[in-house]
């Protein structure tokens, strides 16, 4: 049989293309076929991967976080309340418009993936040679949050897209929006929109006015940084940016923006933090957790928070300190209101204290007491600057020893004169004390302010052979399957020589096997205890929030020395 074909049956494209292009066209054709085949295989692969995920999880609330002390004991958080679920009918339209204007302007138009935005992000990522842009829609964020997808990679993005398409096929836009608002973290211990509305404004989501809606939508990208309770001006700026986006999206007019800005925003100062965090130590842990979650891109879903706290030591320190301060208040001639009298009025200014114990070598915080009564005042006094007085002597001694000068125990002025105020200030800063400092000889007498946190770290530096540890409250974070999401890297920074640190410690008294300082400032408005034990350094401040004379220095010193003896070594 003849294989001859009429010229009309020869591939028509060869008749109008130059001969030199025939081979490239054939190659391009088969390359396209191959690419399409590979693309279909990838689509099928990620479809199968995505089908392994249970979409029922989308409508559920994330599991509660569990907190552990350093020995693995669960820190009891019973009665703190969980995330509260709301329905779409409870969400004001102003909140919906604010959210999609800020986070996903084409939410009601796309099928879960905004390919236009994704293309822009891919171009930007290629230019940056990094995954700086994600182009995530609300549905993609919901998929990522629900199924704990954290890694920034093309594989993760492809799987996220496949899951997003499945979610869009299973749930309506209103259901997706509601699940998103019920699930995400809003800062200040608030998980979900209902808890956020209560925490920040003391009201239910359904009662939020347009200005509050815009503010809450605005802080989503930085809940730790822009929490209204922590950074009200920053939260106002986020509200204004959200309102501008709402104008661009056509939801409100410029005139309406001015009306909304004029609406009063009253923060719930009592807030639910008092219920959720319950203690100064847990409040501090949650502050650190927020920072880590944002920095490490860790999502909320049943995290296991392994803290550095030693709940046994925390309880003992608090009990002994409370007994010591009560004994002072019960002494004859006490001129101030005692602790029990604060119930007569929440503004009663009774004697306060703050204490913090830092593990000398690692910087792990074993105990943190920010005040006398968390339910009365959640203000953490471990970060409050107070006058040091003679508690500053070890650092004067350290500076002198570092320069090879003689340390004269009990004579800080003579010790400091050998090197000058500038050298003392420089070394104190290296040990973690930020000041302010006086530049005169009064500095040697303790004319400097510091926080209990700074004093604990500074004392730990002296006890750690001159190496300043990094203070921290969280050792490790794992997910529900035990995967490590965060591990604290221990790091000590050299601050002074080993010999200088030893000379500095030598000016402290030996009380019950610990190197300690006890005493009041010259004004008798602040009292300090510094205790360097075998493995931990403890700094304790006692005084009034509004500075006033506590008691005679001799009485205070005797009481505080007895307190240190009871603690033992």
C-alpha positions, 0 to 999 in steps of 0.5 A: 500500500502506498504511503503517499499523501496529497500535499493538502494533507501535510501539516498545514503549519509547515506551509506557512512557517519557515523550515528553520522553525519546524523543529522548535515548534515540535519541541515546544508542542511536546514540552507543553504536553509534558508540562500539562501532564506534570501539572495534572500529576501535581494536581492529582498528588496534592488533591490526594494529600489534601483529602487526608485532612478532616475538614470537620476540623475547620468548624471546631475550635482550637484546643486549649494551650497547656502550661507546664512547669520546669519539672513537667507538672501541669500548671492548673488553669482550671476556671479560666474559660475557653474560647467562645464561639459566635454565629454569623448573625452575631457578627456586625456587618461593619466588622465583616467589611472591615475584615475583608477590606483589610485582609482580603478585598476580593473574598466574596469574588474568588474561589478561595485562592486569589490567583491575581494576588498570588501572581504578584506575590510570586513575582515579588518573591522571585525578586527578593529570592525569599518568601516575603509575600504570601498573598494569603486569602482569609480561606488560606489563612483559615486552612493554615491555622486549622491544620498547623501549616507553618513552613514557608515552602512551595510544597506547603503553599501548594498543599495550602491551596489544595486545602483551601479549594476543598474548604471553599467547596465544603463551606459557604463564605459566611461559614468560612468567615465565622470560623476564621473569626472564631479561631484566630488570636487577637492578642492580650490572651484573647482567642476568637472574636468574642473573647477579643471584644470582651477583653478589649471593650467589655462587650459582646461582638454583636455590640461593637460599634464601627470604630471598635470593629475597625480597630479589632480588624486592624490589629490582626496582623500584629496582635502583640504589637498593636494590642489596645491595652498595650499600645493604644496609639498604635491600635488607633493608627491601625483603625485609621488604616482599616477605615481608609481601606474600607473607603477604597473598597466602597463600603463607607464614604469619607464623611462616614470615616470622620463620624466613625473616628469621632466614636469614643473607644473605651477600653476594658481596663479590668479586662479578662486578662485577670481571669485568663492569666490569674497570676503575675508569672503566667501573665509574664509567660503569656507576654513572652509567648505572644512574642515568640508566636509572632516571631516564629510564625507559630499558630494557635492549636493546642500548644504545650508550653514548657515554662522555666517556672518552679511552682514549688519554689514560687509558692514557697517564696511568695508565702515567706515574703508575704509572712515577712511583710505582714510581720512588718505591718503588724509591728507596733507603730506601723503608720500606714494602711495594712494589706487587709484594708485595701478592701475598704477601697481599691485605691488603698496604697498598701505595702507592695513587693516584687520578687524574681529568681533567675537560674544563675547559669541558664537565665531561666526564671524560676519564680516571678512575683509582680505584686502582692495581689494580682486580683487587685492590681495586675501591674507587674512590678518586676519591671518597675524602676526603683532606687537601689541605695546600698544594694548597688555596692556589689556592682561598684565593687565589680567595676573596681575589681575589673580595673585591678583596684582594691575592693573595700567591703562596706565602703562603696564610696572609697571603692568607687573613687578609685575608678570614677563614676563613668567606669562604674556606670559602664560595667553596671550596664554590661551586667544588665542595669540600664539606669538612670545613673548619676555622674557624681560620687552619689552613684557609689552610694546607690544613686541609680534606679533599676528593676527587680528583673535587672537586679536578678540578672545582674546578680546572676551575672556575678554568680555566673563567673561574669557571664550575663545569662539571657532571662526567659520564661519559656523553654520549649513549645510543642504541638499536640503530636510532640513536635518541637516548634520552638526551643530556647537557645541558651546564651550567656554574654561575657560582662566582666572577668571571673575574678572581678565577679568573685570579688563583687560577690565577696561584699555580700553577707553570708546568711544561711549558706547564701551570699545576701544583701538586705537593707533599705535605701537612704530615704527608707522608701525602698527596701531590697533583698539580694540573695545568691544561692547555689543555683539561683539569684533572687532580687526582691523589692519592698515598698509603696507604689507611691514612694513613701518611708516604709520603716526605720532601716534597722527594723527593716534590716532585722526583719529581712535578714530573718526572712533570708534565714527562713529561706535557707540555701 
